[in-house]
């Protein structure tokens, strides 16, 4: 049986003959996610992804699909930062459960690696996911350079990565928070913490918005986004600096809206009017799930417990905006003790691990 691996073309519109392969690719990706996690909450719909495939101003993207006749049975994707001086490319590989252990994943990985090298990327990274049951596999374990977590060496994703020369650079804890019935509690907690602030903390004000930031905050928000790329713990992973300005902030907002996602943002504003920190919740369409994306407080403004205030403020906004949403999911470096402590205090519980791999 011959397997054909070829680049994936993004159609202009969905639901057309030109979109058949793209839609099959997205469905295969969802099947792979479901085979790992037992659900599709972490998967993107075709309508969410298509705008990102059409906009490469800041993030480059090339996908490859493996075909058995007209069946998509595997996929690989390469993403890279477009900023000057960027050295890394992130590779994601997935194969349909019934088609594994036939060399398809290896062939897809090699194709993606060749593309990454062809665009001048010296360092290759990638993720693999380990669900709760997978963490209990017997045998030797792999530990990242930082943090206290570990994953079984026998985990399929780990075995695939190490077999192809990738080393474990970081572990991220996947955590979840069920928010159903808790929005009044979050509102009370926020009020208590605001009332208990000292004078230095009270000098910061909270500002929230949905989807599009106020014009006067764009420049300082761009600075905070750039810091988000490099400030969090990176373990043994090479992280590219990202060039951000007001245009890039607006471009990200536009992409999210084009994909049908709602974004809730809560920011702490310093006495000088600049963004001191922010947090984001992303609400995908047709889902009860919410993704906790960026949370950062810039260095000069730490020590005022702004992180908890930001998250509580956004949880209150979530209850006001989309009370039907039931669960929030977030990913944090296993060594990021401060952010993990905030999440645990809010009630987040472990839902698995994500391993980040690197090969030079």
Residue pairs with C-beta under 8 A, 6 or more apart in sequence:
1 68
3 66
3 67
3 68
3 73
3 74
3 102
3 104
3 107
4 66
4 67
4 68
5 64
5 65
5 66
5 67
5 74
5 107
5 108
5 111
6 64
6 65
6 67
7 62
7 63
7 64
8 21
8 22
8 25
8 63
8 64
8 65
8 75
9 18
9 21
9 22
10 22
10 50
10 53
10 54
11 18
11 19
11 22
11 50
12 18
13 19
14 22
14 23
14 46
14 47
14 50
19 46
21 65
21 72
22 46
22 50
22 53
23 46
24 65
24 70
24 71
24 72
25 63
25 65
25 72
25 75
26 44
26 45
26 46
26 49
27 72
28 65
28 72
28 73
28 74
28 75
28 94
28 96
29 43
29 44
29 75
29 94
30 40
30 43
30 44
31 96
31 97
32 75
32 94
32 95
32 96
32 97
33 40
33 42
33 43
33 94
34 40
34 43
35 97
36 129
36 131
37 129
37 131
37 352
38 131
41 287
41 288
41 289
41 327
41 329
42 289
42 329
44 259
44 284
45 260
45 284
45 285
45 286
47 259
47 260
47 285
48 259
48 260
48 261
48 284
48 285
49 259
50 259
51 255
51 258
51 259
52 59
52 61
52 255
52 259
53 61
53 63
55 251
55 255
56 82
57 82
57 248
57 251
58 81
58 82
58 83
58 242
58 248
58 251
58 252
59 79
59 80
59 81
59 82
60 78
60 79
60 80
60 81
60 82
60 119
61 77
61 78
61 79
61 80
62 77
62 78
62 112
62 115
63 75
63 76
63 77
63 78
64 75
64 76
64 77
64 108
64 111
64 112
64 115
65 72
65 74
65 75
66 72
66 73
66 74
66 75
66 95
66 104
66 107
66 108
67 73
68 99
73 95
73 96
73 99
73 104
74 93
74 94
74 95
74 96
74 99
74 104
74 105
74 108
75 92
75 93
75 94
75 95
75 108
76 91
76 92
76 93
76 94
76 108
76 109
76 111
76 112
77 91
77 92
77 112
78 89
78 90
78 91
78 112
78 115
78 116
79 89
79 90
79 92
80 86
80 88
80 89
80 90
80 116
80 119
80 121
81 88
81 240
81 242
83 240
83 241
83 242
83 243
84 243
85 240
85 241
86 121
86 240
86 241
87 121
87 122
87 123
87 238
87 240
88 121
88 122
88 123
88 124
88 125
88 238
88 239
88 240
89 116
89 119
89 121
89 123
89 124
89 125
90 124
90 125
90 126
90 127
91 109
91 112
91 113
91 116
91 124
91 125
91 126
92 126
92 127
93 105
93 108
93 109
93 112
93 126
93 160
94 105
95 104
95 105
95 108
100 156
105 160
106 164
109 164
113 124
116 124
122 360
123 238
123 358
123 359
123 360
124 166
124 358
124 359
124 360
125 169
125 237
125 238
125 356
125 357
125 358
125 359
126 161
126 166
126 356
126 357
127 354
127 355
127 356
127 357
128 155
128 156
128 157
128 158
128 160
128 161
128 354
128 355
128 357
129 157
129 174
129 352
129 353
129 354
129 355
130 151
130 152
130 155
130 157
130 158
130 352
130 353
130 354
130 355
131 352
132 350
132 351
132 352
134 151
134 152
134 155
134 352
135 151
135 152
135 352
135 353
136 152
137 152
137 154
137 155
138 152
138 154
139 152
139 153
139 154
140 152
140 153
140 154
141 150
141 151
141 152
141 153
142 150
142 151
142 152
142 153
142 158
142 162
142 168
142 355
143 149
143 150
143 168
144 150
144 168
144 169
144 170
144 171
144 235
144 236
144 334
144 335
144 355
145 169
145 170
145 235
145 236
146 170
146 233
146 235
146 236
146 333
146 334
146 335
147 170
147 171
147 235
147 333
147 334
147 335
148 334
148 335
149 171
149 173
149 334
149 353
150 171
151 158
151 168
151 171
151 353
151 355
152 158
153 159
153 162
157 355
158 168
158 355
161 168
161 355
161 357
162 168
164 359
165 359
166 357
166 358
166 359
167 236
167 357
167 358
167 359
168 236
168 355
168 356
168 357
169 235
169 236
169 237
169 356
169 357
169 358
170 233
170 234
170 235
170 236
170 237
170 333
170 334
170 335
170 355
170 356
171 235
171 333
171 334
171 353
171 354
171 355
171 356
172 331
172 332
172 333
172 334
172 353
172 354
172 355
172 356
173 331
173 332
173 333
173 334
173 340
173 350
173 353
174 329
174 330
174 331
174 350
174 351
174 352
174 353
174 354
175 329
175 330
175 331
175 332
175 340
175 343
175 348
175 349
175 350
175 351
176 327
176 328
176 329
176 330
176 348
176 349
176 351
177 327
177 328
177 330
177 343
177 346
177 347
177 348
177 349
178 326
178 327
178 347
179 186
179 290
179 315
179 318
179 319
179 325
179 326
179 327
179 328
180 326
182 347
183 315
183 316
183 318
183 319
183 323
184 319
186 312
186 315
186 316
186 319
187 316
187 319
189 312
190 309
190 312
190 313
190 315
190 316
193 305
193 308
193 309
193 312
194 309
197 304
197 305
200 304
201 304
201 305
201 306
203 270
203 271
204 268
204 269
204 270
204 271
204 276
204 301
204 304
204 306
205 268
205 269
206 266
206 267
206 268
206 269
206 309
206 310
206 313
207 214
207 217
207 266
207 267
207 268
207 269
208 264
208 265
208 266
208 267
208 313
208 314
208 317
209 265
210 262
210 263
210 264
210 265
210 317
210 321
211 253
211 256
211 257
211 262
211 263
212 250
212 253
213 221
213 249
213 253
213 265
213 267
216 273
217 267
217 269
217 275
218 246
218 249
218 250
219 245
219 246
220 273
220 274
220 275
221 249
221 267
221 275
221 278
222 244
222 245
222 246
222 248
222 249
223 244
223 274
223 275
223 298
224 275
224 277
224 278
224 296
224 298
225 242
225 244
225 248
225 249
225 294
226 241
226 242
226 243
226 244
227 296
227 298
228 294
228 296
229 239
229 240
229 241
229 242
230 239
230 241
230 242
231 296
231 298
231 299
232 296
232 333
232 336
232 339
233 333
233 335
233 336
234 333
235 333
235 335
235 356
236 358
237 356
237 358
238 358
253 263
256 262
256 263
256 282
259 285
260 284
260 285
261 282
261 283
261 284
261 285
262 282
262 283
262 321
262 322
263 280
263 281
263 282
263 283
264 280
264 281
264 283
264 314
264 317
264 318
264 321
265 278
265 279
265 280
265 281
265 314
266 278
266 279
266 310
266 311
266 313
266 314
266 317
267 275
267 276
267 277
267 278
267 310
268 275
268 276
268 277
268 278
268 297
268 301
268 306
268 309
268 310
269 275
269 276
270 276
270 301
275 298
276 297
276 298
276 300
276 301
276 306
277 295
277 296
277 297
277 298
277 301
277 306
277 307
277 310
278 294
278 295
278 296
278 310
279 292
279 294
279 295
279 296
279 307
279 310
279 311
279 314
280 292
280 293
280 294
280 295
280 314
281 290
281 291
281 292
281 293
281 314
281 317
281 318
281 328
282 290
282 291
282 293
283 290
283 291
283 321
283 322
283 325
284 291
288 324
288 325
288 326
288 327
289 325
289 326
289 327
289 328
289 329
290 318
290 322
290 325
290 327
290 328
290 329
291 328
291 329
291 330
292 311
292 328
292 329
292 330
295 307
295 310
295 311
295 339
297 304
297 306
297 307
297 310
307 338
307 339
307 342
308 342
308 345
308 346
311 342
311 346
312 346
315 346
318 325
318 328
328 348
329 351
330 343
330 348
331 354
332 339
332 340
332 343
334 340
334 353
